[in-house]
């Protein structure tokens, strides 16, 4: 079975779509562009005109949000609940305090201009807690308490992968794989042997130099979270984009990447992010949830949970 693929930059990462019918690639790419533009308008904390930015401006008031932001909030709050608070959308202020207050390309550019030894440092503050966000999914009403800022980064991109793969497959009618910077979702019948997915610390170079390769089959998902890519200096130390909601700080570094397979990209990425936060106890936590996973330690050791292919 012949496949065709195209890739472009979106949401601060590389977006790719692969289809089993090359004649349908242009339609698939157009649909992916549409889905990512919509999720960016709804959920980007870096855009002053995004819907979530307007929600922040109306903190303390009851606000009716649009259908897509409502779905993204429902997904984020569910992720917080099922992860027992390890993945919590109320880490927005903590992430900003660590210096991730703009698109990562601008964070990196700012760091390159900063004078050595001039970093400001504020003591980390735990996230207020997802349970403080009042949300009526049926009516799409939200009350965001004053002082709470949301960061949907742990779930919104994964949600976009799920939505895009389902929509593209429903329109083009052939096997579809969507990859958003390591958040992957398959839909429909894939190639013989499944979609061959290369894994590495840097998803951009995974195909050329994979650490491992796995097959992703029909209507399944895979997500990889890691601490090697989005890193910068702040307060005289190196920090990254994954925050422990319990402390408001970056977690102790035990794993450099964690890959998890699940029925949805949201579930896979929630588990992978939670594993980075948990550290040494992550393999047991994943095993209890029967989630196949591959964890790569900062020293290069590899641990897998039951169900991960040998």
C-alpha positions as CSV (number, residue, x, y, z in Angstrom):
1,X,0.0,0.0,0.0
2,X,1.5,3.4,-1.1
3,X,1.4,6.2,1.4
4,X,2.0,9.9,1.0
5,X,2.9,12.5,3.6
6,X,3.3,16.3,4.1
7,X,4.6,18.3,7.0
8,X,4.5,22.0,8.1
9,X,5.1,24.1,11.2
10,X,2.2,24.7,13.5
11,X,1.6,25.1,17.2
12,X,5.3,25.6,17.8
13,X,6.1,22.2,16.4
14,X,6.1,20.0,13.3
15,X,2.7,18.9,12.1
16,X,2.5,15.9,9.7
17,X,-0.2,14.0,8.0
18,X,0.2,10.7,6.2
19,X,-2.5,9.0,4.1
20,X,-2.7,5.6,2.4
21,X,-4.2,7.2,-0.8
22,X,-1.8,9.8,-2.3
23,X,-4.6,11.4,-4.3
24,X,-6.2,12.5,-1.0
25,X,-3.1,14.1,0.5
26,X,-3.9,17.7,-0.4
27,X,-7.4,17.4,1.1
28,X,-6.0,15.8,4.3
29,X,-3.4,18.6,4.6
30,X,-6.0,21.3,4.2
31,X,-8.2,19.7,6.9
32,X,-5.2,19.5,9.3
33,X,-4.4,23.2,8.7
34,X,-8.0,24.0,9.6
35,X,-8.0,22.0,12.8
36,X,-4.7,23.4,14.0
37,X,-5.7,27.0,13.3
38,X,-9.0,26.4,15.2
39,X,-7.2,24.9,18.3
40,X,-4.7,27.8,18.2
41,X,-7.5,30.4,18.2
42,X,-9.2,28.8,21.0
43,X,-6.4,27.6,23.3
44,X,-3.2,29.5,22.7
45,X,-2.0,31.4,25.8
46,X,0.5,33.2,23.6
47,X,-2.1,35.0,21.5
48,X,-3.9,38.1,23.0
49,X,-6.8,37.4,20.7
50,X,-7.3,33.7,21.6
51,X,-10.5,32.7,23.4
52,X,-8.5,31.5,26.4
53,X,-6.8,34.8,26.7
54,X,-10.2,36.5,26.8
55,X,-11.3,34.1,29.4
56,X,-8.3,35.1,31.6
57,X,-9.4,38.8,31.2
58,X,-12.8,37.9,32.6
59,X,-11.6,36.0,35.6
60,X,-14.2,35.9,38.4
61,X,-17.1,36.2,36.0
62,X,-19.3,33.5,34.4
63,X,-18.3,33.2,30.8
64,X,-19.9,31.1,28.1
65,X,-17.1,29.7,25.9
66,X,-17.2,28.3,22.4
67,X,-17.6,24.6,21.6
68,X,-13.9,24.0,20.9
69,X,-12.6,25.7,24.0
70,X,-15.3,23.9,26.0
71,X,-14.1,20.6,24.6
72,X,-10.5,21.5,25.4
73,X,-11.4,22.4,29.0
74,X,-13.4,19.2,29.5
75,X,-10.5,17.2,28.2
76,X,-8.0,19.1,30.4
77,X,-10.1,18.8,33.6
78,X,-10.6,15.1,32.9
79,X,-6.9,14.6,32.5
80,X,-6.4,16.3,35.8
81,X,-8.9,14.0,37.5
82,X,-7.7,10.7,36.0
83,X,-4.0,11.6,36.7
84,X,-4.9,12.5,40.3
85,X,-3.7,16.1,39.7
86,X,-0.3,15.2,38.1
87,X,-1.4,16.9,34.9
88,X,-3.3,20.1,35.9
89,X,-4.3,23.0,33.6
90,X,-4.0,25.5,36.5
91,X,-0.2,25.5,36.2
92,X,-0.3,28.5,33.9
93,X,1.1,31.0,36.4
94,X,3.8,28.5,37.5
95,X,4.9,28.0,33.9
96,X,5.0,31.8,33.3
97,X,7.1,32.3,36.5
98,X,9.7,29.8,35.1
99,X,10.0,32.0,32.0
100,X,7.8,30.2,29.5
101,X,5.6,33.3,29.0
102,X,5.7,33.4,25.2
103,X,6.1,31.2,22.1
104,X,9.1,28.9,22.7
105,X,11.0,30.4,19.7
106,X,10.8,33.8,21.5
107,X,11.9,32.2,24.8
108,X,15.0,30.8,23.1
109,X,15.7,34.1,21.4
110,X,15.4,36.0,24.7
111,X,17.8,33.6,26.4
112,X,20.4,34.1,23.7
113,X,20.2,37.9,24.3
114,X,20.3,37.6,28.2
115,X,23.5,38.5,30.0
116,X,25.0,35.7,32.1
117,X,24.1,35.8,35.8
118,X,21.2,38.2,35.3
119,X,18.4,35.7,35.8
120,X,15.6,36.7,38.2
121,X,14.1,33.9,40.3
122,X,10.8,33.7,42.1
123,X,10.1,30.8,44.5
124,X,7.9,28.2,42.9
125,X,4.2,28.2,43.9
126,X,2.0,25.1,43.7
127,X,-0.8,25.1,41.2
128,X,-4.1,26.3,42.7
129,X,-5.8,23.1,41.6
130,X,-8.1,22.0,38.8
131,X,-11.0,21.5,41.1
132,X,-11.2,25.3,41.6
133,X,-12.3,25.9,38.0
134,X,-16.1,25.9,37.8
135,X,-17.3,24.4,34.5
136,X,-20.7,23.4,33.2
137,X,-19.9,21.4,30.0
138,X,-23.6,21.2,29.0
139,X,-24.1,25.0,29.0
140,X,-20.4,25.7,28.3
141,X,-20.3,28.1,31.3
142,X,-16.9,28.7,33.0
143,X,-16.0,30.6,36.1
144,X,-12.2,31.0,36.3
145,X,-11.3,32.3,39.8
146,X,-9.1,35.4,39.9
147,X,-5.4,34.7,40.1
148,X,-5.7,31.4,38.1
149,X,-4.2,31.1,34.7
150,X,-4.7,28.1,32.5
151,X,-2.2,26.3,30.4
152,X,-3.7,23.6,28.2
153,X,-0.4,22.6,26.7
154,X,-0.5,19.1,28.1
155,X,-3.7,18.2,26.4
156,X,-4.7,20.7,23.7
157,X,-2.1,19.5,21.1
158,X,-3.1,15.9,21.8
159,X,-6.7,16.8,21.4
160,X,-5.9,18.4,18.1
161,X,-4.3,15.1,16.9
162,X,-7.3,13.1,17.9
163,X,-9.8,15.5,16.3
164,X,-7.8,15.9,13.1
165,X,-7.2,12.2,12.5
166,X,-10.9,11.4,13.0
167,X,-12.0,14.3,10.8
168,X,-9.5,13.6,8.0
169,X,-10.4,9.9,7.9
170,X,-14.1,10.6,7.8
171,X,-13.6,12.9,4.8
172,X,-10.9,11.2,2.7
173,X,-12.0,7.7,3.6
174,X,-8.5,6.2,3.7
175,X,-6.0,5.3,6.4
176,X,-4.8,8.4,8.2
177,X,-1.9,9.2,10.6
178,X,-1.5,12.6,12.2
179,X,1.7,13.4,14.0
180,X,2.0,16.7,16.0
181,X,5.4,16.8,17.4
182,X,5.3,13.3,18.8
183,X,1.6,13.2,19.5
184,X,0.3,10.6,17.1
185,X,-3.2,9.3,16.2
186,X,-4.1,6.7,13.6
187,X,-7.6,6.4,12.1
188,X,-8.9,3.9,9.6
189,X,-7.0,1.1,8.0
190,X,-3.3,1.7,7.9
191,X,-0.5,0.1,5.8
192,X,0.3,-3.6,6.0
193,X,2.1,-4.1,9.3
194,X,0.8,-0.9,10.7
195,X,2.2,2.6,10.7
196,X,6.0,2.4,11.5
197,X,6.7,5.0,14.1
198,X,10.3,6.0,14.9
199,X,11.0,7.1,18.5
200,X,13.9,9.4,19.7
201,X,14.5,12.2,22.2
202,X,14.1,14.7,19.3
203,X,11.0,13.8,17.2
204,X,12.4,15.9,14.4
205,X,15.4,13.6,13.9
206,X,13.6,10.3,14.9
207,X,13.2,9.0,11.3
208,X,16.9,9.5,10.4
209,X,18.2,8.2,13.7
210,X,15.6,6.3,15.7
211,X,16.2,4.9,19.2
212,X,13.3,2.4,18.6
213,X,10.6,1.7,16.1
214,X,7.1,0.5,16.8
215,X,4.0,-0.2,14.7
216,X,0.9,1.8,15.4
217,X,-2.4,0.1,14.3
218,X,-5.9,1.2,13.4
219,X,-7.5,3.8,15.6
220,X,-4.7,3.8,18.2
221,X,-2.5,6.5,19.6
222,X,1.0,7.1,20.8
223,X,2.4,10.2,22.6
224,X,5.9,11.0,23.8
225,X,6.7,13.6,26.5
226,X,10.3,14.6,27.2
227,X,12.6,17.2,28.8
228,X,15.3,17.4,26.2
229,X,13.8,19.8,23.7
230,X,12.1,22.7,25.3
231,X,14.8,23.8,27.8
232,X,16.1,27.2,28.8
233,X,18.0,29.0,31.6
234,X,16.0,30.7,34.4
235,X,17.1,31.7,37.8
236,X,20.6,30.4,37.3
237,X,19.5,26.9,36.3
238,X,18.2,24.9,33.4
239,X,14.4,24.4,33.4
240,X,11.9,22.8,30.9
241,X,8.2,23.0,30.0
242,X,6.9,20.2,32.2
243,X,5.8,21.4,35.6
244,X,4.9,19.4,38.7
245,X,1.6,21.0,39.8
246,X,2.2,19.9,43.4
247,X,5.3,22.2,43.6
248,X,4.9,24.6,40.7
249,X,8.5,23.7,39.8
250,X,10.1,21.4,37.3
251,X,10.2,17.8,38.6
252,X,13.3,15.9,39.6
253,X,14.8,14.6,36.4
254,X,14.5,10.8,36.2
255,X,13.2,10.3,32.7
256,X,14.3,12.2,29.6
257,X,11.5,10.8,27.5
258,X,8.4,8.7,28.1
259,X,6.3,7.2,25.3
260,X,2.8,5.8,26.0
261,X,0.3,3.9,23.8
262,X,-3.4,4.4,24.5
263,X,-6.8,4.5,22.7
264,X,-6.6,8.3,22.4
265,X,-3.7,10.8,22.0
266,X,-5.1,12.8,25.0
267,X,-4.9,9.7,27.2
268,X,-1.4,8.8,25.9
269,X,0.0,12.3,26.4
270,X,-1.6,12.7,29.8
271,X,0.0,9.5,31.0
272,X,3.4,10.3,29.5
273,X,3.4,13.8,31.1
274,X,2.3,12.3,34.4
275,X,5.2,9.8,34.2
276,X,7.7,12.6,33.8
277,X,6.3,14.3,36.9
278,X,6.3,11.1,38.9
279,X,9.9,10.2,38.3
280,X,11.0,6.9,39.8
281,X,7.5,5.6,40.6
282,X,6.2,6.1,37.0
283,X,6.7,2.5,35.8
284,X,4.5,1.1,38.6
285,X,1.9,3.9,38.1
286,X,1.7,3.1,34.3
287,X,1.6,-0.7,34.9
288,X,-1.3,-0.4,37.3
289,X,-3.2,1.4,34.5
290,X,-2.2,-1.2,32.0
291,X,-0.6,1.3,29.7
292,X,2.2,0.1,27.4
293,X,5.1,2.5,27.8
294,X,8.8,3.0,27.1
295,X,10.7,5.2,29.6
296,X,14.2,6.4,28.8
297,X,16.2,7.6,31.8
298,X,18.5,10.6,31.8
299,X,21.4,8.2,31.8
300,X,20.1,6.3,28.8
301,X,18.6,3.3,30.7
302,X,15.3,2.0,29.2
303,X,12.4,0.6,31.1
304,X,9.2,-0.7,29.5
305,X,5.9,-1.7,30.9
306,X,3.8,-4.8,30.0
307,X,2.4,-4.6,26.5
308,X,5.2,-2.6,25.0
309,X,6.6,-4.5,22.0
310,X,10.0,-6.1,22.5
